[in-house]
């Protein structure tokens, strides 16, 4: 534990921020998994809805700098390729 009051406050703030970031990343991963499940399920309507929410959460994570913007672009590109491949079947 920190001896200085300001560093103790900073440590508490870091804990809160870490919890928020972890929750946001977890939500992003969950939405991507839901999209993958919808695509493999074969239902194009649910896959498209899951795609929209997954892209939204990936963009939000990139905006908050939880992931790098290039990683976000790569994830979105991969998801759109999967969606298009599923629609063409």
ZIGI-V919696 format. One record per residue. N is the residue number from 1. PSI is psi in whole degrees, 0 to 359 (NA if undefined). OMEGA is omega in whole degrees, -180 to 180 (999 if undefined). Layout:
# ZIGI-V919696
n=N psi=PSI omega=OMEGA
n=N psi=PSI omega=OMEGA
This chain:
# ZIGI-V919696
n=1 psi=147 omega=-178
n=2 psi=145 omega=179
n=3 psi=330 omega=-176
n=4 psi=138 omega=-174
n=5 psi=317 omega=-178
n=6 psi=324 omega=179
n=7 psi=331 omega=175
n=8 psi=318 omega=177
n=9 psi=320 omega=-180
n=10 psi=321 omega=179
n=11 psi=320 omega=177
n=12 psi=318 omega=-180
n=13 psi=320 omega=179
n=14 psi=321 omega=178
n=15 psi=316 omega=179
n=16 psi=315 omega=-179
n=17 psi=318 omega=179
n=18 psi=319 omega=179
n=19 psi=317 omega=179
n=20 psi=315 omega=-179
n=21 psi=318 omega=180
n=22 psi=319 omega=180
n=23 psi=319 omega=-180
n=24 psi=318 omega=178
n=25 psi=321 omega=179
n=26 psi=318 omega=177
n=27 psi=318 omega=179
n=28 psi=312 omega=-180
n=29 psi=320 omega=179
n=30 psi=317 omega=180
n=31 psi=325 omega=177
n=32 psi=319 omega=179
n=33 psi=322 omega=177
n=34 psi=321 omega=177
n=35 psi=314 omega=179
n=36 psi=319 omega=179
n=37 psi=320 omega=180
n=38 psi=322 omega=179
n=39 psi=316 omega=-180
n=40 psi=337 omega=177
n=41 psi=333 omega=176
n=42 psi=352 omega=-180
n=43 psi=112 omega=-174
n=44 psi=327 omega=-180
n=45 psi=313 omega=179
n=46 psi=328 omega=178
n=47 psi=320 omega=179
n=48 psi=320 omega=178
n=49 psi=318 omega=179
n=50 psi=325 omega=178
n=51 psi=314 omega=-179
n=52 psi=316 omega=-180
n=53 psi=323 omega=-180
n=54 psi=316 omega=179
n=55 psi=320 omega=179
n=56 psi=316 omega=-179
n=57 psi=327 omega=177
n=58 psi=317 omega=178
n=59 psi=319 omega=180
n=60 psi=319 omega=179
n=61 psi=322 omega=179
n=62 psi=322 omega=179
n=63 psi=322 omega=179
n=64 psi=4 omega=179
n=65 psi=33 omega=173
n=66 psi=328 omega=173
n=67 psi=160 omega=180
n=68 psi=150 omega=-177
n=69 psi=328 omega=178
n=70 psi=325 omega=177
n=71 psi=320 omega=178
n=72 psi=316 omega=180
n=73 psi=320 omega=180
n=74 psi=318 omega=178
n=75 psi=315 omega=-179
n=76 psi=320 omega=179
n=77 psi=316 omega=180
n=78 psi=319 omega=179
n=79 psi=319 omega=-180
n=80 psi=324 omega=176
n=81 psi=317 omega=179
n=82 psi=318 omega=-180
n=83 psi=316 omega=-180
n=84 psi=322 omega=178
n=85 psi=324 omega=179
n=86 psi=324 omega=179
n=87 psi=329 omega=-178
n=88 psi=346 omega=-180
n=89 psi=NA omega=999
